[in-house]
Amino acid sequence: MSYILVFIMSVIIPVLPADSKGKNFTSKAKIYGSPKPYTRQQQIQRGSRVEKKYTTCRLKKIVQSRSGGQACIYQGGNKTYELMFEKNCPKQYKCVYNPWTKEPNIDDIVDSLNSIKK
């Protein structure tokens, strides 16, 4: 008797259709809420926000200009050069990564500033 019941169950159950779709709710009339704005990290990964890259710039030399001012020239990775006018030049600092620039000349910069002033 039990063999007949097992046989009937094994034949009938696989033939019955399975209703596993579930209920899908779609509403075209209303919009429920608004999408969240992207986080800062998501914006960087998508390319909609460009982050500045920094490198460690170390003091290369201290130059006195013709006008008597003191300028500090720093060099960072891949020939990133920075020029600062300071009384006391720090040994190193974080500067914006700008590769393959030419070394600044203090006299050219002072001359260009003087030509703008005239």
C-alpha positions, 0 to 999 in steps of 0.5 A: 500500500505504501508503495502505491502511495509513493508511486502516485506522489512521485508521478503527480507532484512533478506534473503540477505547475509551480506558482513561484512568480510572486506578486510584482507591484509596478505603479506608473502613476505615482513616484514613491520618494526620490533617489538618494544622491551619490556619496562622495566615494561613488562620485569619484568612482563614476568620474563626476568628481575629480579629486586632486592628487598630492605628492610630497614636495621637498625643498630643493633650493632657496633663491634670493630675487633681485628685489630682495625677496626670498623664494623657496623652490620645491620638487616633488614626484615626476618633476613636480615643481612648486614655488613659494615666497616664505621667510622660513622655508619648511623642509617639505610639505604636501603639494598638488601633483603636477607632473613634468613641469619646468623648474620655475625661475624667480626672476622671470616671475618677478618680471611678469608680475612687474609687467602686469602692474604697469 
